[in-house]
Amino acid sequence: MSNKFYELFGGSIYQSASSKLGFSVVHRKLLALIPKKEHLNILDVGCGTGKMLSHMASTFPASELSGVDLSTSMIRFAKKKYPNISFTVGDAENLPIENESFEVVTNSISFHHYHYPQKAVDEAYRVLKSGGQFLLVDISPRKPKVLDFLTTHFVRDGHVGFITPNNMRSMFEKAGFENIVQHKTGIPTIWITVGYKIS
Ligand SMILES: C[S@@+](CC[C@H](N)C(=O)[O-])C[C@H]1O[C@@H](n2cnc3c(N)ncnc32)[C@H](O)[C@@H]1O
């Protein structure tokens, strides 16, 4: 399952466009929800060019950071730009990662591209260690139909479907996450959902 848009425009074009779209604001809001610890190992799924991981590197300097993205051009760029972070090409719905490998898994503005979104939440649960935290930020309109129509027909970026905040919560519950909390970001329709793998 490849995504032509991100193969063509991944890398430097995406890196500068994402700054203009204000994604760094969203990244910082998400990072503020990760408890400060001396050492953490963190996986960012759908990491794009690795920008959020680069913010993590300044916030958690002693941490081990990894990113996975479906787009080879995103990962090629990320590897060159951030050589101290580990990057792999892979699918959020079938992560090339062993069970219980990470303490924190994040996912930023990528979820609306997934054909089997529940599978991606299940995968985040699988690769988290017990006690681990999953933080997902995405565009989650309460009534997605109009935004889905506009995105599918005019942006054509491999968009599949936006998930409402309520449905996102249900997916987290179905995967096994507990203590789920949803946060507004200050940007309309962009929500952060956080859940914990307790057992
Ligand atoms: C809008 S970009 C967001 C990139 C980055 N997370 C950020 O916040 O700037 C969406 C990313 O999701 C990736 N993506 C889409 N479908 C994917 C999948 N099934 N598995 C992993 N990554 C995927 C795309 O290649 C793209 O890099």
Ligand as a Chemical Component Dictionary entry (heavy atoms), coordinates in Angstrom:
data_LIG
# 
_chem_comp.id                   LIG 
_chem_comp.type                 NON-POLYMER 
_chem_comp.pdbx_formal_charge   0 
_chem_comp.three_letter_code    LIG 
# 
loop_
_chem_comp_atom.comp_id 
_chem_comp_atom.atom_id 
_chem_comp_atom.alt_atom_id 
_chem_comp_atom.type_symbol 
_chem_comp_atom.charge 
_chem_comp_atom.model_Cartn_x 
_chem_comp_atom.model_Cartn_y 
_chem_comp_atom.model_Cartn_z 
_chem_comp_atom.pdbx_ordinal 
LIG C1  C1  C 0  0.843 14.559 7.059  1  
LIG S1  S1  S 1  2.234 13.478 7.124  2  
LIG C2  C2  C 0  2.673 13.625 8.862  3  
LIG C3  C3  C 0  4.136 13.385 9.089  4  
LIG C4  C4  C 0  4.616 13.632 10.533 5  
LIG N1  N1  N 0  4.045 12.679 11.451 6  
LIG C5  C5  C 0  4.334 15.029 11.008 7  
LIG O1  O1  O 0  3.653 15.209 12.020 8  
LIG O2  O2  O -1 4.839 15.976 10.360 9  
LIG C6  C6  C 0  1.539 11.857 7.057  10 
LIG C7  C7  C 0  2.580 10.761 7.045  11 
LIG O3  O3  O 0  1.932 9.507  7.243  12 
LIG C8  C8  C 0  2.620 8.550  6.440  13 
LIG N2  N2  N 0  1.753 7.375  6.241  14 
LIG C9  C9  C 0  0.621 7.277  5.522  15 
LIG N3  N3  N 0  0.136 6.027  5.601  16 
LIG C10 C10 C 0  0.980 5.323  6.393  17 
LIG C11 C11 C 0  1.009 3.985  6.895  18 
LIG N4  N4  N 0  0.057 3.102  6.560  19 
LIG N5  N5  N 0  2.028 3.610  7.693  20 
LIG C12 C12 C 0  3.008 4.488  8.049  21 
LIG N6  N6  N 0  3.037 5.775  7.613  22 
LIG C13 C13 C 0  2.028 6.190  6.817  23 
LIG C14 C14 C 0  2.922 9.311  5.154  24 
LIG O4  O4  O 0  3.924 8.676  4.386  25 
LIG C15 C15 C 0  3.346 10.665 5.728  26 
LIG O5  O5  O 0  4.716 10.722 5.978  27 
# 
loop_
_chem_comp_bond.comp_id 
_chem_comp_bond.atom_id_1 
_chem_comp_bond.atom_id_2 
_chem_comp_bond.value_order 
_chem_comp_bond.pdbx_ordinal 
LIG C1  S1  SING 1  
LIG S1  C2  SING 2  
LIG S1  C6  SING 3  
LIG C2  C3  SING 4  
LIG C3  C4  SING 5  
LIG C4  N1  SING 6  
LIG C4  C5  SING 7  
LIG C5  O1  DOUB 8  
LIG C5  O2  SING 9  
LIG C6  C7  SING 10 
LIG C7  O3  SING 11 
LIG C7  C15 SING 12 
LIG O3  C8  SING 13 
LIG C8  N2  SING 14 
LIG C8  C14 SING 15 
LIG N2  C9  SING 16 
LIG N2  C13 SING 17 
LIG C9  N3  DOUB 18 
LIG N3  C10 SING 19 
LIG C10 C11 SING 20 
LIG C10 C13 DOUB 21 
LIG C11 N4  SING 22 
LIG C11 N5  DOUB 23 
LIG N5  C12 SING 24 
LIG C12 N6  DOUB 25 
LIG N6  C13 SING 26 
LIG C14 O4  SING 27 
LIG C14 C15 SING 28 
LIG C15 O5  SING 29 
# 
